[in-house]
């Protein structure tokens, strides 16, 4: 009998397992992938996520992979350019964007070092029930054996199409339509800082990562998905040329550092995140368009929130039930500001009123810092509109 079984060993799962093990619990973590392995990701970790990595003692390992510190952001739309960075969050001003085969492996190793039993290449085929209570999982190991493992709590950290969420019939509480499709690839030496480029119907993100490579992503309206995927290279290069011409000048004629990656299935939802003997974290619990690159940071926040709610109460059924209810009650409030701002951004519309706000922000370095703190998730959207900014606007 384990205290917890965590299904999924990437950002959400490994961090949840790590924190539970450090709280003294016996934890089994399984993942169907063999590590190390990349996954579809925009890589960027905002400053609140970096704070968690530092607190968990793994930030130095992330930095040691050679991923650069990203302490400058440039954002261009219409005739406006903002350049700056978020204010420091608990002493961390730089963001980082490590390749996922580095980040996920670092977190998994840290979990194992904290006492977690980790089985990669292990696929969960079913969730076990005792009446209406989840009591474990049935999984096939890397060697092909079918085994059953039991636990007081099963945590689904197995992504947007979560097998655990499906098995427990976790209802979707909030859902919005698909808004964008996105494709990205890697180029050598394109940028030394994080860049955002916006135009009507287009968005280009530029994210330096390991080995002097830069992830350049282009976003299109969901309605264009069939056209874009029919000829990704042409659509991608034209989008970069028209939306971020200076970036296009850097990549034109270069050989790509990798294939194109992309998706037209960027769902936007909140699921019910807990029930009798189970909980969900990460993309299994909540997913949104990747355009604001909040997924990794939000995964860390959910892992921390769930484990703090559980505290020392995992062995007491009544107290565990109350802890899971507490986690569920605060889950949407924890993430709703970022969700709403993501939906607004993913609409790919350049609003006149928003341009007026950005021009006002660009006129003052303090406003610019506050704006980038809002982008990072350390300043609520309503707190961006200080009396001084409102005076300038109106």
C-alpha positions in Angstrom: 0.0 0.0 0.0 1.4 3.4 -1.1 0.3 6.6 0.4 0.0 8.1 -3.1 0.3 6.9 -6.7 1.1 9.8 -9.2 0.3 9.0 -12.8 2.6 11.1 -15.0 6.1 12.2 -14.2 6.5 15.4 -16.0 6.2 18.9 -14.5 3.0 18.5 -12.6 3.5 14.8 -11.6 7.2 14.9 -10.6 6.8 18.1 -8.6 3.7 16.7 -6.8 5.5 13.4 -6.1 8.6 15.3 -4.9 6.6 17.4 -2.4 4.6 14.5 -1.1 7.7 12.4 -0.5 9.4 15.3 1.3 6.3 15.5 3.5 7.1 11.9 4.6 4.7 9.9 2.4 5.4 6.7 0.4 4.9 7.6 -3.2 4.9 5.6 -6.5 5.2 7.7 -9.7 4.6 6.1 -13.1 4.9 7.4 -16.6 4.3 5.6 -19.9 7.3 7.4 -21.5 10.9 6.3 -21.1 12.9 9.1 -19.7 14.6 11.4 -20.8 12.2 12.4 -23.6 11.0 15.7 -25.0 7.3 16.6 -25.2 5.3 19.3 -27.0 6.0 22.5 -25.0 6.8 26.2 -25.3 9.4 25.6 -22.5 9.1 29.1 -20.9 8.9 29.2 -17.0 7.6 32.5 -15.7 9.2 33.9 -12.5 6.7 32.5 -10.1 7.6 29.0 -11.4 11.3 29.8 -11.1 10.7 30.7 -7.4 9.3 27.1 -6.9 12.3 25.5 -8.6 14.6 27.5 -6.3 12.6 26.6 -3.2 12.7 22.9 -4.2 16.5 23.0 -4.6 16.6 22.2 -8.3 17.0 25.6 -10.0 20.8 25.2 -10.0 20.5 21.9 -11.8 18.3 23.6 -14.4 20.8 26.5 -14.9 23.6 23.9 -15.1 22.0 22.5 -18.3 23.1 25.8 -20.0 19.7 27.3 -20.5 20.2 31.1 -20.5 18.7 33.5 -18.0 15.9 35.5 -19.6 15.8 38.8 -17.8 14.7 40.9 -20.8 11.4 40.8 -22.7 10.6 42.7 -26.0 7.0 43.0 -27.0 6.0 44.5 -30.4 2.6 45.3 -31.7 1.6 48.0 -34.3 3.8 51.0 -33.6 4.5 50.0 -30.0 7.5 48.4 -28.5 7.8 47.5 -24.8 11.2 46.4 -23.5 11.9 45.4 -19.9 11.2 42.6 -17.4 9.0 41.7 -14.5 10.0 42.9 -11.1 11.8 40.2 -9.0 9.5 37.6 -7.5 10.9 36.4 -4.2 14.3 37.4 -5.4 14.0 35.7 -8.9 13.9 38.2 -11.8 15.0 35.9 -14.6 12.8 33.4 -16.4 14.2 30.2 -17.9 13.2 28.0 -20.8 14.9 24.6 -20.5 14.3 21.8 -23.0 11.8 19.4 -21.5 14.1 16.4 -21.6 16.3 18.4 -19.2 13.6 19.8 -16.9 11.4 16.7 -16.6 14.4 14.5 -15.9 15.7 16.9 -13.2 12.4 17.0 -11.5 12.0 13.2 -11.7 15.5 12.7 -10.3 14.8 15.1 -7.5 11.6 13.2 -6.7 13.5 9.9 -6.6 16.2 11.4 -4.4 13.4 12.4 -2.0 12.2 8.8 -1.7 9.8 8.5 -4.6 9.7 5.1 -6.4 9.7 5.9 -10.2 8.7 3.5 -12.9 9.1 4.9 -16.4 7.9 3.1 -19.5 4.9 2.0 -17.3 1.4 2.5 -18.7 -1.7 2.8 -16.6 -4.4 0.7 -18.2 -7.1 1.1 -15.6 -8.0 2.8 -12.3 -9.1 0.5 -9.5 -12.2 1.1 -7.4 -13.7 -0.2 -4.2 -17.3 0.8 -4.6 -17.1 4.5 -5.5 -13.6 5.1 -4.0 -10.4 5.0 -6.1 -8.0 2.6 -4.5 -5.2 2.2 -7.0 -4.2 1.5 -10.6 -3.6 -1.4 -12.9 -0.5 -0.8 -15.1 1.7 -2.6 -17.6 5.4 -2.3 -16.7 8.2 -1.6 -19.2 8.9 -5.4 -19.2 5.3 -6.1 -20.2 4.0 -7.4 -16.8 0.5 -6.4 -15.7 0.5 -5.3 -12.1 -1.9 -3.8 -9.6 -0.8 -1.2 -7.1 -2.9 0.3 -4.4 -2.8 3.7 -2.6 -4.8 6.0 -0.3 -4.7 8.6 -3.1 -4.3 8.4 -6.9 -3.2 11.6 -8.5 -3.7 12.1 -12.3 -0.9 14.2 -13.7 -1.2 12.6 -17.1 -2.0 15.5 -19.4 -4.9 17.1 -21.2 -6.3 13.7 -22.3 -5.9 12.2 -18.8 -6.6 8.5 -18.5 -7.2 9.1 -14.8 -9.7 11.9 -15.4 -11.5 9.7 -17.9 -11.7 6.8 -15.5 -13.1 8.8 -12.6 -15.4 10.6 -15.0 -14.2 14.0 -13.8 -16.7 16.5 -15.2 -15.6 19.6 -17.1 -16.7 22.6 -15.1 -15.6 25.4 -17.5 -14.9 25.1 -21.2 -14.2 27.5 -24.0 -13.7 27.0 -27.7 -10.4 26.2 -29.4 -8.8 29.5 -30.4 -5.4 29.0 -32.0 -3.3 26.4 -33.7 0.5 26.7 -33.3 3.7 25.4 -34.9 7.3 25.9 -33.7 10.8 24.8 -34.4 14.3 25.6 -33.3 16.9 27.9 -34.9 20.5 28.5 -33.8 21.5 31.8 -32.3 18.4 33.8 -33.2 17.9 35.8 -30.0 19.4 36.3 -26.5 16.1 37.3 -24.9 12.3 36.5 -24.9 10.4 38.2 -27.7 6.7 38.6 -28.4 5.4 39.9 -31.7 1.7 40.5 -32.3 -0.4 41.4 -35.4 -4.1 40.9 -36.3 -4.6 37.2 -36.6 -0.9 36.3 -35.8 1.4 35.9 -32.8 5.1 35.0 -32.9 7.0 34.0 -29.8 10.8 33.8 -29.6 12.3 31.8 -26.7 16.1 31.1 -26.2 16.8 27.7 -24.8 19.7 25.2 -24.4 22.6 24.8 -26.8 22.3 28.3 -28.3 19.0 27.3 -29.9 15.9 29.5 -30.0 12.4 28.2 -30.2 10.4 30.3 -32.6 6.6 29.7 -32.5 3.9 31.0 -34.8 0.2 31.1 -33.8 -2.7 31.1 -36.2 -6.5 31.3 -35.7 -8.0 27.8 -35.2 -10.0 28.3 -38.4 -6.8 28.2 -40.4 -5.6 24.9 -39.0 -6.3 22.7 -42.1 -4.6 25.2 -44.4 -1.6 25.6 -42.2 -1.0 21.9 -41.5 -1.2 21.2 -45.3 2.0 23.2 -45.8 3.5 24.1 -42.4 6.8 25.5 -43.7 5.2 28.0 -46.1 2.6 29.2 -43.6 5.1 29.4 -40.7 7.7 31.4 -42.7 5.1 33.8 -44.1 3.7 34.4 -40.6 7.2 35.1 -39.2 8.0 37.4 -42.2 4.9 39.5 -41.8 4.6 39.5 -38.0 8.3 39.6 -36.9 10.3 40.7 -39.9 13.5 41.2 -37.9 13.3 37.6 -36.7 12.6 36.4 -40.2 15.8 38.2 -41.4 17.7 36.1 -38.8 16.3 32.7 -39.8 15.9 33.1 -43.5 18.5 30.8 -45.2 19.4 29.1 -41.9 19.0 25.3 -41.5 16.4 24.4 -38.9 17.7 22.8 -35.8 14.7 20.4 -35.5 11.5 19.4 -37.2 8.3 21.4 -37.0 6.1 20.7 -33.9 2.5 21.8 -33.7 -1.0 21.3 -32.5 -4.5 22.3 -33.5 -6.0 20.9 -30.3 -5.3 23.5 -27.7 -8.2 23.0 -25.4 -9.4 25.5 -22.8 -11.1 24.0 -19.7 -11.2 23.4 -16.0 -12.1 19.9 -14.8 -13.4 18.9 -11.3 -10.0 18.3 -9.7 -10.8 15.9 -6.8 -13.1 13.2 -5.6 -13.2 10.1 -3.5 -9.6 8.9 -3.4 -8.4 10.9 -6.4 -7.1 14.3 -7.5 -5.9 15.9 -10.7 -3.0 18.3 -11.3 -1.4 20.0 -14.3 -3.0 19.7 -17.7 -5.2 16.9 -16.5 -6.9 19.4 -14.2 -6.8 22.6 -16.3 -5.6 23.3 -19.8 -5.5 26.5 -21.8 -3.9 27.7 -25.0 -0.1 27.8 -24.9 0.1 31.3 -26.3 0.9 32.8 -22.9 3.3 29.9 -21.9 1.7 29.5 -18.5 1.4 25.7 -18.4 4.6 24.8 -16.6 4.3 27.5 -14.0 0.6 26.6 -13.4 1.6 23.0 -13.0 4.0 23.9 -10.2 1.4 26.1 -8.5 -1.1 23.2 -8.6 1.4 20.7 -7.2 2.2 23.1 -4.3 -1.4 23.9 -3.6 -2.5 20.2 -3.5 0.3 19.1 -1.3 -0.2 22.0 1.1 -3.9 21.2 1.3 -3.1 17.6 2.2 -0.5 18.5 4.7 -0.2 15.8 7.3 -3.7 14.5 6.7 -3.3 11.8 4.0 -3.7 8.9 6.4 -7.0 10.1 7.9 -9.8 9.5 5.4 -12.0 12.2 6.8 -9.3 14.8 6.9 -8.0 13.8 3.5 -11.6 14.2 2.1 -11.7 17.7 3.6 -8.2 18.5 2.2 -9.2 17.4 -1.3 -12.4 19.5 -1.1 -10.3 22.5 0.0 -8.0 22.0 -3.0 -11.0 21.8 -5.4 -12.7 24.8 -3.9 -9.7 27.1 -4.6 -8.5 25.6 -7.8 -10.2 27.8 -10.3 -9.6 31.0 -8.3 -5.9 30.1 -8.3 -5.7 30.1 -12.1 -8.7 32.0 -13.5 -6.8 35.3 -14.0 -4.3 33.6 -16.2 -7.0 31.7 -18.0 -9.0 34.8 -18.9 -5.9 36.7 -20.1 -4.9 33.7 -22.2 -8.3 33.6 -23.9 -8.1 37.3 -24.6 -4.6 36.9 -26.1 -5.5 33.8 -28.0 -8.4 35.6 -29.8 -5.6 37.2 -31.9 -7.4 40.5 -32.1 -5.6 43.8 -31.8 -8.1 46.1 -30.0 -7.9 49.9 -30.2 -8.4 50.3 -26.5 -5.6 47.9 -25.7 -3.2 49.7 -28.0 -4.0 52.9 -26.1 -3.2 51.1 -22.9 0.1 49.8 -24.2 1.1 53.2 -25.5 0.5 54.6 -22.0 2.5 51.7 -20.5 5.4 52.3 -22.9 5.7 55.9 -21.7 6.9 54.9 -18.2 9.4 52.4 -17.1 7.5 51.6 -13.9 4.3 50.9 -15.9 6.4 48.6 -18.2 7.8 46.6 -15.3 4.3 46.2 -13.8 3.0 45.1 -17.2 5.6 42.4 -17.5 4.9 41.3 -13.9 1.3 40.9 -15.0 2.5 38.8 -18.0 4.5 36.7 -15.5 1.5 36.2 -13.3 2.8 38.1 -10.2 0.5 41.1 -10.8 -3.2 40.6 -11.1 -4.7 42.2 -14.3 -6.8 44.6 -12.3 -3.7 45.7 -10.3 -2.0 46.7 -13.6 -4.4 49.7 -13.9 -3.0 51.9 -11.2 -4.5 55.3 -10.6 -1.4 56.8 -12.3 -2.0 54.7 -15.4 -5.7 55.5 -15.4 -4.9 59.2 -15.2 -2.7 58.9 -18.2 -5.3 57.0 -20.2 -8.3 59.2 -19.3 
